């Protein structure tokens, strides 16, 4: 029996809800839009029209893949972060709403600095650095990322958001000291790998089977990147500059201690929308 676009959307949303998916409304819309080749506006406009059997079948195949564990962002090849449309592939982590807390904190600081340089280290899709650049037009941003595949996505997202004049991608290994030629930054922001290695296999199927382990593995205790970035990359900060980290559940106190040991002061912890300590940031002391 033929089905209208609107009823197809409602059917998919109900199916996702029955499976316990909290974001069923958003995900149903994205899957139907992608599967039918319609924009959100076109889907709303054509809701009363009938979808062809081929389009309906395509949408339902996407839904089946999603319910088997494949994330919507990888299925459709894009996602939104801080209001920005981003290309997404399995080479990068899918941006999470919790990470917008990190972006918001960095944006507030960078806006106060006026003309300044910002480094997004372990940039992945570039979502944090691009959000900062979009909201603080006086700054220049470098997206530092080790993975070639992720750097490709960074380049695509810089172009997609028309930020080529102020944002540049750069291959950078967060585990090594930065080159002197990189210069100094007023702000470094990072959402590094922070999952303890032994915990990766216990993660949800949508994460452990689809998202890149390179962007998840934080070493034995999950803190390797916090140690190396705090120690080695402070050389790329101007005195009085700030380092911002996203942290995993239960890691805030440990990261705070790591940063204090490396000469950072005025260290603060910010909670996410669920009340979980999610961001740790501090100021590089002028005398080390």
PASEBA-1860 file (N, C-alpha, C; in nm, 3 decimals):
! residues 288
1> XXXXXXXX> 0.085/-0.120/0.000/0.000/0.000/0.000/0.088/0.125/0.000 ~ 0.053/0.221/-0.084/0.131/0.344/-0.092/0.121/0.422/0.038 ~ 0.225/0.496/0.070/0.230/0.571/0.196/0.278/0.713/0.166 ~ 0.221/0.811/0.236/0.264/0.949/0.217/0.398/0.970/0.288 ~ 0.468/1.076/0.247/0.595/1.108/0.312/0.574/1.133/0.461 ~ 0.468/1.201/0.496/0.444/1.233/0.636/0.416/1.106/0.716 ~ 0.336/1.016/0.661/0.307/0.892/0.733/0.429/0.801/0.740 ~ 0.514/0.808/0.637/0.639/0.731/0.642/0.726/0.783/0.756
9> XXXXXXXX> 0.737/0.914/0.766/0.814/0.974/0.875/0.757/0.934/1.011 ~ 0.625/0.944/1.028/0.562/0.910/1.156/0.582/0.762/1.189 ~ 0.576/0.678/1.088/0.595/0.534/1.107/0.737/0.504/1.154 ~ 0.834/0.569/1.088/0.974/0.548/1.125/0.999/0.601/1.266 ~ 0.945/0.718/1.298/0.964/0.775/1.432/0.910/0.680/1.539 ~ 0.792/0.624/1.515/0.734/0.530/1.611/0.821/0.406/1.626 ~ 0.874/0.358/1.514/0.961/0.241/1.517/1.086/0.268/1.600 ~ 1.145/0.385/1.583/1.265/0.420/1.658/1.233/0.437/1.806
17> XXXXXXXX> 1.118/0.497/1.836/1.080/0.515/1.975/1.060/0.380/2.045 ~ 0.998/0.288/1.974/0.976/0.154/2.033/1.109/0.085/2.062 ~ 1.212/0.124/1.988/1.345/0.064/2.010/1.423/0.137/2.118 ~ 1.360/0.238/2.179/1.424/0.309/2.290/1.518/0.420/2.250 ~ 1.506/0.469/2.128/1.594/0.577/2.081/1.537/0.711/2.125 ~ 1.613/0.784/2.207/1.565/0.910/2.262/1.546/1.017/2.154 ~ 1.637/1.020/2.058/1.632/1.122/1.954/1.553/1.073/1.833 ~ 1.445/0.999/1.857/1.368/0.938/1.749/1.315/1.042/1.650
25> XXXXXXXX> 1.269/1.156/1.699/1.214/1.258/1.611/1.319/1.310/1.514 ~ 1.435/1.347/1.568/1.544/1.397/1.484/1.593/1.291/1.386 ~ 1.616/1.171/1.437/1.674/1.067/1.353/1.577/1.021/1.244 ~ 1.448/1.014/1.276/1.349/0.975/1.175/1.347/1.078/1.062 ~ 1.350/1.204/1.098/1.349/1.309/0.996/1.472/1.301/0.907 ~ 1.590/1.284/0.969/1.713/1.279/0.891/1.717/1.157/0.798 ~ 1.670/1.043/0.847/1.671/0.923/0.765/1.573/0.933/0.648 ~ 1.455/0.988/0.674/1.357/1.003/0.566/1.405/1.106/0.464
33> XXXXXXXX> 1.460/1.216/0.512/1.512/1.317/0.419/1.622/1.259/0.331 ~ 1.717/1.190/0.392/1.827/1.135/0.314/1.779/1.026/0.219 ~ 1.693/0.938/0.269/1.646/0.827/0.188/1.561/0.868/0.070 ~ 1.490/0.980/0.085/1.403/1.027/-0.024/1.467/1.139/-0.106 ~ 1.584/1.186/-0.061/1.652/1.292/-0.134/1.586/1.428/-0.119 ~ 1.516/1.447/-0.009/1.447/1.574/0.013/1.512/1.652/0.127 ~ 1.508/1.784/0.117/1.550/1.869/0.228/1.440/1.868/0.334 ~ 1.470/1.922/0.450/1.368/1.929/0.556/1.248/2.011/0.508
41> XXXXXXXX> 1.276/2.119/0.438/1.168/2.205/0.389/1.083/2.131/0.286 ~ 1.149/2.056/0.199/1.075/1.980/0.097/0.992/1.868/0.159 ~ 1.045/1.806/0.263/0.971/1.700/0.330/0.844/1.756/0.393 ~ 0.855/1.873/0.456/0.737/1.937/0.515/0.637/1.978/0.408 ~ 0.688/2.030/0.297/0.601/2.077/0.188/0.529/1.961/0.121 ~ 0.598/1.849/0.103/0.543/1.737/0.028/0.487/1.627/0.117 ~ 0.465/1.659/0.244/0.422/1.556/0.339/0.298/1.480/0.298 ~ 0.207/1.544/0.226/0.083/1.479/0.186/0.093/1.400/0.058
49> XXXXXXXX> 0.209/1.409/-0.009/0.228/1.333/-0.133/0.272/1.190/-0.103 ~ 0.256/1.103/-0.201/0.292/0.963/-0.182/0.437/0.937/-0.224 ~ 0.506/0.861/-0.141/0.643/0.820/-0.173/0.638/0.697/-0.263 ~ 0.730/0.688/-0.356/0.734/0.570/-0.443/0.777/0.449/-0.361 ~ 0.740/0.329/-0.404/0.783/0.207/-0.331/0.935/0.198/-0.320 ~ 1.006/0.245/-0.424/1.153/0.238/-0.421/1.209/0.327/-0.310 ~ 1.154/0.448/-0.297/1.201/0.540/-0.193/1.166/0.487/-0.054 ~ 1.046/0.435/-0.040/1.008/0.379/0.090/1.101/0.264/0.127
57> XXXXXXXX> 1.131/0.179/0.031/1.219/0.066/0.059/1.358/0.115/0.099 ~ 1.406/0.217/0.031/1.538/0.271/0.064/1.541/0.324/0.208 ~ 1.438/0.397/0.246/1.432/0.452/0.382/1.429/0.340/0.485 ~ 1.348/0.238/0.459/1.336/0.129/0.557/1.465/0.048/0.567 ~ 1.539/0.038/0.458/1.670/-0.029/0.465/1.767/0.051/0.552 ~ 1.762/0.183/0.540/1.846/0.269/0.624/1.810/0.252/0.771 ~ 1.680/0.245/0.799/1.633/0.228/0.936/1.680/0.094/0.992 ~ 1.672/-0.011/0.911/1.718/-0.142/0.957/1.867/-0.139/0.991
65> XXXXXXXX> 1.946/-0.072/0.909/2.090/-0.061/0.938/2.113/0.017/1.067 ~ 2.035/0.121/1.085/2.050/0.202/1.207/2.013/0.120/1.331 ~ 1.905/0.046/1.324/1.863/-0.034/1.440/1.961/-0.147/1.468 ~ 2.039/-0.184/1.367/2.143/-0.285/1.389/2.270/-0.225/1.449 ~ 2.272/-0.091/1.465/2.384/-0.027/1.533/2.453/0.084/1.458 ~ 2.433/0.095/1.327/2.503/0.196/1.248/2.448/0.336/1.276 ~ 2.531/0.429/1.319/2.484/0.564/1.354/2.425/0.638/1.234 ~ 2.326/0.720/1.261/2.261/0.798/1.155/2.362/0.888/1.084
73> XXXXXXXX> 2.450/0.950/1.158/2.546/1.044/1.098/2.632/0.975/0.992 ~ 2.671/0.850/1.015/2.750/0.777/0.916/2.664/0.733/0.799 ~ 2.538/0.702/0.826/2.447/0.661/0.718/2.423/0.774/0.619 ~ 2.407/0.896/0.672/2.372/1.008/0.584/2.493/1.093/0.547 ~ 2.607/1.071/0.617/2.731/1.140/0.580/2.742/1.283/0.628 ~ 2.657/1.323/0.721/2.666/1.458/0.774/2.599/1.466/0.910 ~ 2.630/1.574/0.983/2.567/1.600/1.113/2.581/1.748/1.143 ~ 2.509/1.793/1.242/2.512/1.935/1.277/2.577/1.952/1.414
81> XXXXXXXX> 2.657/2.057/1.425/2.722/2.089/1.553/2.725/2.240/1.570 ~ 2.672/2.289/1.678/2.669/2.432/1.708/2.610/2.512/1.592 ~ 2.510/2.453/1.529/2.442/2.519/1.419/2.512/2.509/1.285 ~ 2.626/2.440/1.281/2.703/2.427/1.157/2.677/2.291/1.092 ~ 2.652/2.287/0.961/2.642/2.159/0.892/2.781/2.103/0.866 ~ 2.803/1.976/0.898/2.935/1.916/0.886/2.930/1.786/0.809 ~ 3.029/1.766/0.722/3.048/1.636/0.660/3.104/1.542/0.767 ~ 3.056/1.417/0.764/3.099/1.319/0.862/3.130/1.188/0.789
89> XXXXXXXX> 3.237/1.120/0.832/3.267/0.987/0.780/3.315/0.902/0.897 ~ 3.337/0.774/0.870/3.385/0.685/0.976/3.529/0.713/1.015 ~ 3.592/0.813/0.952/3.727/0.854/0.991/3.725/0.946/1.112 ~ 3.606/0.996/1.151/3.598/1.092/1.262/3.485/1.054/1.357 ~ 3.497/1.099/1.480/3.389/1.082/1.576/3.270/1.168/1.535 ~ 3.152/1.122/1.571/3.031/1.201/1.549/3.023/1.308/1.657 ~ 3.008/1.434/1.622/2.998/1.540/1.724/2.879/1.516/1.818 ~ 2.903/1.533/1.948/2.800/1.514/2.049/2.754/1.648/2.105
97> XXXXXXXX> 2.628/1.653/2.151/2.580/1.776/2.215/2.665/1.817/2.335 ~ 2.718/1.720/2.411/2.800/1.753/2.528/2.924/1.834/2.488 ~ 2.975/1.810/2.369/3.095/1.881/2.324/3.065/2.027/2.295 ~ 2.939/2.061/2.274/2.903/2.201/2.255/2.932/2.283/2.381 ~ 2.936/2.218/2.497/2.972/2.287/2.621/3.118/2.332/2.612 ~ 3.204/2.247/2.560/3.345/2.283/2.540/3.357/2.398/2.443 ~ 3.285/2.389/2.331/3.289/2.496/2.232/3.240/2.628/2.292 ~ 3.134/2.623/2.368/3.077/2.745/2.428/3.176/2.811/2.522
105> XXXXXXXX> 3.244/2.732/2.604/3.342/2.788/2.697/3.457/2.854/2.621 ~ 3.507/2.788/2.518/3.618/2.844/2.441/3.574/2.969/2.366 ~ 3.454/2.968/2.311/3.404/3.083/2.236/3.397/3.206/2.326 ~ 3.348/3.191/2.448/3.337/3.304/2.540/3.473/3.366/2.566 ~ 3.575/3.282/2.584/3.709/3.332/2.610/3.769/3.399/2.486 ~ 3.757/3.333/2.372/3.819/3.384/2.249/3.758/3.517/2.207 ~ 3.630/3.531/2.224/3.565/3.659/2.192/3.627/3.774/2.270 ~ 3.664/3.748/2.396/3.723/3.852/2.480/3.863/3.890/2.432
113> XXXXXXXX> 3.929/3.799/2.361/4.068/3.821/2.319/4.080/3.907/2.194 ~ 3.971/3.919/2.120/3.979/3.994/1.994/4.063/3.917/1.893 ~ 4.159/3.983/1.830/4.245/3.915/1.733/4.338/3.819/1.807 ~ 4.327/3.691/1.772/4.410/3.591/1.841/4.414/3.464/1.757 ~ 4.501/3.372/1.799/4.515/3.243/1.731/4.463/3.133/1.823 ~ 4.390/3.038/1.764/4.330/2.927/1.837/4.371/2.797/1.771 ~ 4.406/2.697/1.852/4.439/2.565/1.801/4.337/2.464/1.853 ~ 4.272/2.394/1.760/4.186/2.281/1.794/4.269/2.156/1.771
121> XXXXXXXX> 4.317/2.096/1.880/4.408/1.981/1.873/4.329/1.851/1.889 ~ 4.362/1.751/1.808/4.279/1.630/1.794/4.144/1.672/1.736 ~ 4.150/1.743/1.625/4.033/1.814/1.574/3.923/1.724/1.520 ~ 3.957/1.603/1.472/3.854/1.516/1.417/3.785/1.580/1.298 ~ 3.655/1.603/1.309/3.578/1.668/1.201/3.605/1.817/1.194 ~ 3.674/1.872/1.295/3.698/2.016/1.301/3.584/2.091/1.368 ~ 3.491/2.018/1.428/3.368/2.080/1.478/3.393/2.190/1.581 ~ 3.486/2.169/1.674/3.507/2.268/1.780/3.572/2.393/1.724
129> XXXXXXXX> 3.681/2.375/1.650/3.750/2.490/1.593/3.663/2.569/1.498 ~ 3.581/2.501/1.420/3.492/2.570/1.327/3.383/2.646/1.402 ~ 3.334/2.588/1.511/3.234/2.659/1.592/3.295/2.786/1.650 ~ 3.418/2.776/1.700/3.486/2.894/1.755/3.502/3.000/1.646 ~ 3.551/2.960/1.530/3.574/3.055/1.421/3.444/3.122/1.377 ~ 3.336/3.045/1.376/3.208/3.100/1.330/3.152/3.203/1.426 ~ 3.188/3.192/1.554/3.131/3.280/1.655/3.227/3.389/1.703 ~ 3.353/3.380/1.664/3.453/3.479/1.703/3.528/3.523/1.578
137> XXXXXXXX> 3.471/3.615/1.501/3.525/3.649/1.369/3.662/3.714/1.369 ~ 3.713/3.756/1.485/3.846/3.819/1.487/3.958/3.717/1.503 ~ 3.925/3.592/1.525/4.029/3.492/1.552/4.069/3.416/1.426 ~ 4.186/3.355/1.434/4.235/3.263/1.332/4.248/3.126/1.399 ~ 4.206/3.021/1.327/4.200/2.888/1.387/4.281/2.788/1.306 ~ 4.358/2.704/1.376/4.427/2.591/1.315/4.361/2.463/1.364 ~ 4.325/2.376/1.270/4.270/2.245/1.305/4.384/2.144/1.300 ~ 4.432/2.102/1.416/4.543/2.009/1.424/4.494/1.866/1.439
145> XXXXXXXX> 4.531/1.779/1.345/4.480/1.642/1.344/4.585/1.549/1.283 ~ 4.601/1.431/1.341/4.703/1.337/1.295/4.654/1.252/1.178 ~ 4.528/1.211/1.178/4.475/1.119/1.079/4.453/1.186/0.943 ~ 4.504/1.124/0.838/4.484/1.177/0.703/4.335/1.180/0.666 ~ 4.264/1.074/0.704/4.122/1.069/0.673/4.043/1.178/0.743 ~ 4.080/1.206/0.867/4.012/1.313/0.941/4.047/1.449/0.883 ~ 4.173/1.467/0.842/4.213/1.595/0.782/4.134/1.624/0.655 ~ 4.104/1.519/0.579/4.022/1.537/0.459/3.884/1.591/0.497
153> XXXXXXXX> 3.826/1.537/0.603/3.695/1.585/0.650/3.706/1.729/0.700 ~ 3.815/1.761/0.769/3.837/1.899/0.813/3.834/1.995/0.694 ~ 3.906/1.960/0.589/3.912/2.047/0.471/3.773/2.066/0.411 ~ 3.698/1.957/0.402/3.563/1.966/0.347/3.475/2.058/0.432 ~ 3.489/2.048/0.563/3.403/2.127/0.651/3.443/2.274/0.655 ~ 3.572/2.301/0.637/3.616/2.440/0.626/3.550/2.504/0.503 ~ 3.556/2.434/0.392/3.494/2.486/0.269/3.342/2.495/0.282 ~ 3.283/2.392/0.339/3.136/2.388/0.349/3.082/2.505/0.429
161> XXXXXXXX> 3.158/2.550/0.528/3.112/2.659/0.613/3.175/2.794/0.578 ~ 3.238/2.800/0.460/3.295/2.925/0.407/3.391/2.993/0.505 ~ 3.481/2.913/0.563/3.574/2.965/0.662/3.720/2.951/0.616 ~ 3.741/2.938/0.486/3.877/2.917/0.436/3.969/3.036/0.463 ~ 3.914/3.154/0.482/3.998/3.272/0.506/4.055/3.274/0.647 ~ 3.995/3.201/0.740/4.038/3.212/0.881/4.067/3.078/0.947 ~ 4.045/2.968/0.878/4.070/2.836/0.937/4.156/2.753/0.843 ~ 4.263/2.693/0.898/4.350/2.608/0.817/4.367/2.473/0.886
169> XXXXXXXX> 4.372/2.364/0.807/4.400/2.231/0.863/4.550/2.207/0.866 ~ 4.594/2.127/0.960/4.737/2.099/0.971/4.756/1.962/1.035 ~ 4.846/1.882/0.978/4.873/1.753/1.040/4.958/1.775/1.165 ~ 4.909/1.724/1.276/4.978/1.743/1.403/4.956/1.621/1.492 ~ 5.062/1.574/1.552/5.056/1.461/1.645/5.054/1.515/1.787 ~ 4.941/1.502/1.855/4.926/1.557/1.990/5.020/1.492/2.089 ~ 5.077/1.377/2.053/5.168/1.306/2.144/5.312/1.356/2.137 ~ 5.339/1.443/2.037/5.475/1.495/2.018/5.478/1.646/2.040
177> XXXXXXXX> 5.597/1.698/2.070/5.612/1.842/2.088/5.584/1.915/1.957 ~ 5.521/2.030/1.964/5.493/2.106/1.842/5.621/2.165/1.784 ~ 5.620/2.182/1.653/5.731/2.249/1.587/5.732/2.398/1.626 ~ 5.851/2.454/1.642/5.863/2.596/1.676/5.796/2.685/1.571 ~ 5.802/2.638/1.444/5.746/2.717/1.335/5.595/2.734/1.345 ~ 5.532/2.653/1.429/5.387/2.662/1.445/5.346/2.794/1.510 ~ 5.437/2.852/1.588/5.406/2.978/1.656/5.328/2.954/1.785 ~ 5.273/3.062/1.837/5.202/3.055/1.964/5.053/3.086/1.948
185> XXXXXXXX> 4.977/3.034/2.043/4.832/3.051/2.043/4.787/3.111/2.175 ~ 4.679/3.184/2.168/4.617/3.236/2.290/4.525/3.130/2.353 ~ 4.485/3.034/2.272/4.391/2.932/2.322/4.414/2.801/2.249 ~ 4.423/2.693/2.327/4.424/2.558/2.272/4.303/2.486/2.328 ~ 4.225/2.425/2.240/4.107/2.351/2.281/4.120/2.209/2.228 ~ 4.081/2.110/2.308/4.101/1.972/2.266/3.996/1.879/2.325 ~ 3.942/1.795/2.240/3.859/1.682/2.282/3.937/1.557/2.242 ~ 4.033/1.517/2.325/4.125/1.410/2.285/4.063/1.272/2.310
193> XXXXXXXX> 4.127/1.166/2.260/4.082/1.031/2.297/4.092/1.014/2.448 ~ 3.985/0.966/2.512/3.992/0.953/2.659/3.925/0.827/2.714 ~ 3.895/0.731/2.628/3.838/0.606/2.677/3.952/0.513/2.719 ~ 3.951/0.460/2.843/4.053/0.360/2.881/4.049/0.243/2.783 ~ 4.165/0.198/2.741/4.174/0.099/2.633/4.088/-0.025/2.659 ~ 4.091/-0.074/2.780/4.016/-0.197/2.812/3.865/-0.176/2.809 ~ 3.821/-0.051/2.813/3.676/-0.022/2.816/3.615/-0.012/2.677 ~ 3.698/-0.004/2.574/3.645/0.019/2.439/3.551/-0.093/2.396
201> XXXXXXXX> 3.587/-0.217/2.428/3.503/-0.331/2.388/3.371/-0.336/2.464 ~ 3.358/-0.259/2.569/3.233/-0.258/2.646/3.138/-0.147/2.601 ~ 3.183/-0.063/2.507/3.101/0.048/2.461/2.984/-0.001/2.376 ~ 2.886/0.084/2.358/2.772/0.053/2.273/2.819/0.015/2.133 ~ 2.744/-0.076/2.069/2.779/-0.123/1.935/2.799/-0.008/1.837 ~ 2.717/0.096/1.849/2.725/0.209/1.757/2.857/0.282/1.768 ~ 2.924/0.268/1.882/3.053/0.333/1.903/3.168/0.238/1.872 ~ 3.170/0.123/1.939/3.286/0.034/1.926/3.300/-0.027/1.788
209> XXXXXXXX> 3.187/-0.046/1.717/3.194/-0.110/1.586/3.200/-0.013/1.468 ~ 3.177/0.116/1.495/3.169/0.211/1.384/3.261/0.332/1.399 ~ 3.278/0.383/1.519/3.360/0.503/1.535/3.508/0.465/1.542 ~ 3.597/0.553/1.495/3.740/0.519/1.486/3.805/0.502/1.623 ~ 3.865/0.386/1.645/3.929/0.360/1.775/4.046/0.454/1.801 ~ 4.108/0.503/1.693/4.216/0.600/1.709/4.170/0.724/1.785 ~ 4.043/0.759/1.768/3.988/0.878/1.833/3.926/0.847/1.968 ~ 3.928/0.719/2.008/3.870/0.678/2.135/3.975/0.640/2.239
217> XXXXXXXX> 4.083/0.575/2.194/4.180/0.511/2.282/4.269/0.612/2.355 ~ 4.242/0.628/2.483/4.320/0.721/2.565/4.428/0.656/2.647 ~ 4.464/0.532/2.611/4.567/0.461/2.686/4.507/0.380/2.799 ~ 4.594/0.324/2.881/4.550/0.231/2.986/4.447/0.293/3.080 ~ 4.469/0.418/3.122/4.375/0.480/3.216/4.292/0.589/3.151 ~ 4.307/0.608/3.020/4.230/0.709/2.949/4.287/0.849/2.957 ~ 4.401/0.866/3.025/4.454/1.000/3.051/4.581/1.034/2.973 ~ 4.624/0.945/2.884/4.751/0.966/2.813/4.759/1.101/2.743
225> XXXXXXXX> 4.654/1.136/2.670/4.657/1.260/2.592/4.653/1.385/2.679 ~ 4.586/1.377/2.793/4.585/1.491/2.884/4.725/1.518/2.937 ~ 4.798/1.411/2.965/4.936/1.426/3.015/5.026/1.488/2.907 ~ 5.022/1.430/2.787/5.115/1.476/2.684/5.080/1.616/2.633 ~ 4.953/1.646/2.618/4.915/1.779/2.570/4.949/1.885/2.673 ~ 4.919/1.857/2.800/4.948/1.955/2.906/5.098/1.981/2.917 ~ 5.177/1.875/2.899/5.323/1.889/2.914/5.387/1.949/2.789 ~ 5.357/1.893/2.673/5.431/1.928/2.552/5.372/2.047/2.476
233> XXXXXXXX> 5.242/2.062/2.479/5.181/2.166/2.398/5.165/2.298/2.470 ~ 5.200/2.302/2.599/5.198/2.432/2.667/5.303/2.525/2.605 ~ 5.404/2.464/2.537/5.506/2.544/2.469/5.446/2.626/2.354 ~ 5.329/2.582/2.306/5.264/2.654/2.196/5.162/2.757/2.246 ~ 5.153/2.772/2.378/5.063/2.870/2.438/5.141/2.994/2.479 ~ 5.084/3.111/2.458/5.145/3.232/2.512/5.128/3.230/2.664 ~ 5.219/3.291/2.739/5.197/3.301/2.884/5.064/3.369/2.910 ~ 4.985/3.310/2.997/4.852/3.363/3.024/4.745/3.309/2.931
241> XXXXXXXX> 4.788/3.224/2.834/4.691/3.162/2.743/4.617/3.049/2.813 ~ 4.511/3.003/2.750/4.428/2.901/2.813/4.425/2.771/2.734 ~ 4.416/2.662/2.812/4.400/2.527/2.758/4.265/2.472/2.803 ~ 4.185/2.430/2.707/4.051/2.376/2.734/4.046/2.229/2.694 ~ 3.995/2.144/2.784/3.979/2.002/2.755/3.833/1.960/2.774 ~ 3.787/1.869/2.688/3.670/1.788/2.724/3.722/1.666/2.797 ~ 3.648/1.620/2.898/3.691/1.503/2.975/3.576/1.403/2.985 ~ 3.613/1.277/3.009/3.513/1.172/3.027/3.458/1.170/3.168
249> XXXXXXXX> 3.357/1.090/3.189/3.294/1.078/3.321/3.397/1.032/3.423 ~ 3.408/1.106/3.533/3.498/1.070/3.642/3.643/1.111/3.622 ~ 3.674/1.184/3.513/3.813/1.219/3.485/3.850/1.361/3.524 ~ 3.753/1.444/3.558/3.780/1.586/3.578/3.886/1.613/3.684 ~ 3.878/1.547/3.797/3.974/1.572/3.905/4.116/1.531/3.864 ~ 4.127/1.419/3.794/4.259/1.373/3.749/4.319/1.471/3.649 ~ 4.237/1.520/3.556/4.287/1.614/3.457/4.325/1.746/3.523 ~ 4.247/1.788/3.620/4.280/1.910/3.696/4.418/1.897/3.760
257> XXXXXXXX> 4.445/1.783/3.821/4.576/1.762/3.885/4.689/1.760/3.784 ~ 4.664/1.696/3.668/4.765/1.692/3.562/4.800/1.834/3.517 ~ 4.698/1.916/3.495/4.720/2.053/3.448/4.793/2.136/3.554 ~ 4.757/2.118/3.679/4.822/2.194/3.786/4.970/2.160/3.793 ~ 5.003/2.031/3.777/5.141/1.987/3.780/5.223/2.050/3.668 ~ 5.157/2.079/3.555/5.226/2.135/3.438/5.225/2.287/3.435 ~ 5.187/2.351/3.545/5.200/2.495/3.553/5.076/2.574/3.515 ~ 4.961/2.509/3.511/4.837/2.580/3.483/4.770/2.620/3.614
265> XXXXXXXX> 4.714/2.740/3.614/4.645/2.789/3.733/4.503/2.832/3.700 ~ 4.432/2.877/3.801/4.293/2.920/3.786/4.213/2.813/3.710 ~ 4.233/2.688/3.750/4.171/2.576/3.679/4.024/2.563/3.721 ~ 3.939/2.549/3.623/3.795/2.541/3.649/3.735/2.419/3.580 ~ 3.626/2.370/3.640/3.553/2.255/3.587/3.411/2.299/3.555 ~ 3.364/2.263/3.437/3.230/2.302/3.393/3.148/2.176/3.366 ~ 3.025/2.173/3.413/2.937/2.057/3.394/2.860/2.067/3.263 ~ 2.823/1.951/3.209/2.743/1.949/3.087/2.594/1.959/3.121
273> XXXXXXXX> 2.508/1.940/3.024/2.365/1.957/3.043/2.306/1.852/3.136 ~ 2.381/1.744/3.158/2.335/1.639/3.248/2.396/1.650/3.388 ~ 2.467/1.760/3.412/2.529/1.780/3.542/2.658/1.704/3.562 ~ 2.716/1.651/3.455/2.841/1.575/3.462/2.959/1.668/3.432 ~ 3.062/1.670/3.517/3.181/1.750/3.487/3.237/1.712/3.350 ~ 3.237/1.808/3.256/3.267/1.775/3.117/3.383/1.856/3.059 ~ 3.408/1.974/3.113/3.514/2.060/3.061/3.607/2.101/3.175 ~ 3.736/2.092/3.151/3.836/2.140/3.246/3.925/2.238/3.171
281> XXXXXXXX> 3.942/2.357/3.225/4.031/2.454/3.158/4.113/2.530/3.259 ~ 4.227/2.576/3.214/4.317/2.650/3.303/4.403/2.746/3.224 ~ 4.468/2.837/3.297/4.551/2.943/3.239/4.697/2.912/3.263 ~ 4.778/2.923/3.160/4.921/2.897/3.173/4.986/3.009/3.253 ~ 5.044/2.971/3.363/5.106/3.070/3.451/5.220/3.141/3.377 ~ 5.238/3.267/3.408/5.341/3.346/3.339/5.481/3.307/3.382 ~ 5.494/3.246/3.499/5.625/3.199/3.545/5.617/3.050/3.567 ~ 5.696/2.974/3.489/5.697/2.827/3.499/5.826/2.781/3.564
END
